Amino acid sequence: MDIPLPEAHAIAVLVLTGAALFLFSRDQIPLHTTSLFVMVALAIGFTLFPFQAADGELDVADFFYGFGHKALVAVCALMVCGHSLVRTGALEPVGRYLAKLWRRSPAVSLLATLLATAALSAFINNTPIVVMMLPLLIGVAVRNNTSPTGLLLPMGLASLVGGICTTIGTSTNLLVVAVAEDMGVAPFQMFDFLLPAGIAGLVAILYLWQIAPRMLPQRRPPMENVASRIFTGQLVLNPDSPVVGRTLAHAIDRTEGALQAEKIQREQGVFVTTLPDVVLRAGDRITTSDTPDQLREFSRLLGSTLYSGQHPVDDEHPLSGAGQKLAEVAITTASRLLGTRLNQAQLQRRYGIQFLALHRAEREESRRSRAIDEVELQVGDVLLVQATPQDLLTCKASGDFLVLDGSTELPHTRKAPLALTIMVAVIVTAAAGVMPIAVSALAGVMLMIATGCLNWRDVTGALSAQVILIVASSLALGMALMKTGGAAFLAQAFLVATFGMPPVIVLAGLMLLMAMLTNVVSNNAAAVIGTPIAIEIAGELGLPVEPFVLGVLFGANLSFVTPMAYQTNLLVMNAGGYKFNDFVRVGLPLMVLMWVALTGLLVYSYQLY
Amino acid sequence: MHIVVPEAHAIAVLILTALALFLFTRERIPLETTSVFVMVALAVGFKLFPFQAFDGPINPSDFFHGFGHKALVAVCALMICGHGLVRTGALEPIGRYLAKLWRRSPGVSLLATLLITAAMSAFINNTPIVVMMLPLLIGVAVRNNVSPTGLLLPMGLASLVGGICTTIGTSTNLLVVSVAEDMGVAPFAMFDFLLPAGVAGLLGIVYLWQIAPRMLPERRPPMDDASSRIFTAQLVLKPDSPLVGQTLAAAIDRSDGSLRVEKIQRGPRTFISPLPDVVLRGGDRISTSDTPAQLQELAHMLGATLYSGHHPVDEQHPLKGSGEQLAEVAVTAASKLRGARLNEARLKLRYGLQFLALHRAERESSRRSADIDEVVLQVGDVLLVQASPDALRGCKASADFLVLDGSTALPRTRKAPLALGIMVVVVGTAAVGLLPIEISAFAGFLVMIASGCLSWREATRALSAQVILIVASSLALGMALMKTGGATFLAQVFLAATFGLPPTIVLGGLMLLMALLTNVVSNNAAAVIGTPIAIEIAGELGLPVEPFVLGVLFGANLSFATPIAYKTNLLVMNAGGYKFNDFVKVGTPLMVLMWLALTALLVYSYQLY
């Protein structure tokens, strides 16, 4: 088979596609910057070198139509609706029921959790579901005194498996279906591929239930080391202390500036202002807060006894943190702190929490230091903080953090049933074909706002510039590939590589290619670029289009193998203290399992043998 | 002349248009909500009752195409580029130059300020320019000891006048030009209507320079009343105080619970913890912070002398706010506090600001009280706060507030020349026609991000959900009006009303209608709906299309007469303490002046007589 070399525009677009896919896989370059670059490159390129497509000159303004594409509108509107379920606490009953079940019969509870997660994910954006499930499962593990390792990763993967089942399960599905429809494929109904996806999904859930937990080593939760916890202690000066009769400034000098005196008590109820020139006397109680090691060091340097309240510190009277407790909080996708530096985050002032350490997968956890102040917070970063229970409650309510303290409390408001009803109505009208999903979801957003389930600030918080730009730029790239003939070229290249092989192998190869791409670059980019190629392939082979489109859809959803493949993977990795390899070990067999099962089911249902 | 009654779809769309215009004027309903409502109504309506336009059926998802319209892309990208100029302080040299000029020759300085504001507004989004100019002019007024009333409003209106001059001056211009282009009108180049707009603009500026300041009564700046300022003072108990020998609790009871003790000093450097059961002695110094009136009242009730530091309070030794200063801060459009309640805003914790009073135009300024805490902050609200100079500097850097304290400090970074260079290239390439504005602005956005002039967070903050939704929904409504024949019907009604009148009157009437609409509803909505009507009118009359399109463009920009007509009007009103009527008094003559001048110039240039 001979492949005609595409013309210059197509070659340029292919090169750009290659560059974009490469840039998408770079960690240092934000995905949205790459997306922006792709759109600018396409727009400028086609303005300077106009292209005559089969149906007239390519209008450069068309590259921006992705922003107004119904699939993107649907993705954004569904994200907003999902966010309002979280804000109103509409999913709380599910969490409460599962928590009760875990207390009664842990054996079937994991299965129930996986099934519930998958079922919810089939209709709602994964992120809020994983955000709800993470603290629940950590709480379960804490109560049963087991490690949460065997629970979190299977749950995270179950949410991905569930997302495959309907046209609205993930943004990828919405995109593939919409792009295929644009190209003249008969539109898929919401449950059109529930059968193959559901059967393969059940197999996957069995694997996640019975096999996956055994494959995972016992990982330590990210930071149970309390060496750096901050305690408040009193340094009571001994009569023979070297600083008796000297000024406070002198005492601070002695500790090399590390001592931060909060107050000085001289006798019952009498406090001395902590001015630098105060002269210290024997018996003065200097209150200060620091790590235990540091407190002991102070007490040695200043010739004082360390007291915790009324008692000297010993085994019976350990240092107390004044009602404060340690907690791990994760940065969520809707957090206002995203992208801020630690020193700008003002955690103490805004939330009353004391930052102790930062945990980011792929690197050692870093203690407070000058350099760490400059770190920009990212989704999934876990902070070890110290705070009072009230402050932690505030944190939970703020929506900026996911508090991983094992509690199942979620905000629950009077609006919860209303939000749930709106969401159900959105899905049902779309499933029944009364309204396209983009319209029903946007109507849902309007109702959520009109009824006060959500305010406009929440709406903008729920949207992600990253998702919007990736989708819009992928659509632009997909259009350029299609119109210039680049897609046809790629399809022919693929067909040459698989020449003479049965359709089963072609389909399986396409799905595997997509699955590999999706684990390295963005799923949505892979899906939008893959769909026209799949349609070309089916056309060339004279086979029905649907199985090939579904092959792309399924393949682009198999983002199980790397933590970067999907946003929820990152959340799970950081919350559970997993290593990169844990994902590969559990996710790779799952991917292969789903790939084989889905290929088999597609071939069987469309009789491609 | 006979008017064809339009068919059912057109009638429905006309009713929806009227409803939308009505809802846009309601202040209690957010503009965003109305916009989403319009889109949902159109999409649901046309899905349930499909309509066959002459070029095929209208697809419900077509109504979302506004999100990807090149005009909206250009508006957003230019907003981001303008924000980049502000964040890097690229406009600072202009501010510094003007401040210097004001010191030397106030006579011509107002003219220079107006001209520069107008010139910059012709290329940059108005809001950042007004935000830069406001503190500058207030500072000038404070130094020259005059009221800023005569300066702020003329400056605000000059920025609107300047915005008319180029295709990129306001979002309205971009929209009208690209909607006209969509409908087959030859595209306008950037400076195509500079001549009429510039000549009329100069007239407007002469009016603003010489006449407008005299028409404005001396308004007091919003709050120069310091009676509610909070001071820290010491209440020194007299030996014959009724409280000597009593507990602190008794003292607090005596003050009806209003005394909030910060510390109690008994001898030099000896402090007693303010526990309720502490027994007070003669000579104890109780530190507390409150308003002067309240402090005097406390001193009277407790039988104490009021001290400020070491001296009793008298004429020579007034109360001191411990280095803190009063300042007025306005809530900006990009503020995180927008939409937050005052009690959630945590001004003290986050910014170190002590909130004293809130000023919102249209109502009396409200002092701190229980129910003011529930007030939701809006753009343009002015808060009277008390803070240390450091805290105010922090506020200035935070972009959440515009500090109206008369200082001219602006952020300045090394990237300023780069940001300015990018903006010049964006405007330059578009002006010479090398690239369409949406592409050059989008590329400018990419370069701003890539070169670090702007972070992604700042970029997303520069965008306004309100603008995006209004533009997208107006485009949807405009399309529905056009395709169903509603626009034709409106054009015919307009022609029937002006039947037999010369074209000059028709054009003048159209521009006046637009000007009236724009002062009550959103400019962009008025412009997008007006453009197809103007094109129909020109077609029916057999006259050139351009003057009528420009009539709509100019008319929709004459938003001078009400403070709600344009976002910067609101900012100016609140910062200057203007009343609604001040806008009417100054803005209406300006509107009439510009209307007459622009009509005449259009009639002359297109020889419509």
Interface residues (C-beta under 8 A of the other chain):
Chain A: P30 H32 T33 L36 F37 M39 V40 A43 I44 T47 V60 A61 F64 Y65 G66 F67 G68 H69 K70 L72 V73 R266 G269 V270 F271 V272 T273 L275 V278 R336 L338 G339 T340 Q346 R349 R350 M435 P436 A438 V439 L442 A443 V445 M446 I449 A450 N455 W456 R457 V459 T460 A465 A472
Chain B: P30 E32 T33 V36 F37 M39 V40 A43 V44 K47 P60 S61 F64 H65 G66 F67 G68 H69 K70 L72 V73 R266 R269 T270 F271 I272 S273 L275 V278 K336 R338 G339 A340 R346 L349 R350 L435 P436 E438 I439 F442 A443 F445 L446 I449 A450 S455 W456 R457 A459 T460 A465 A472
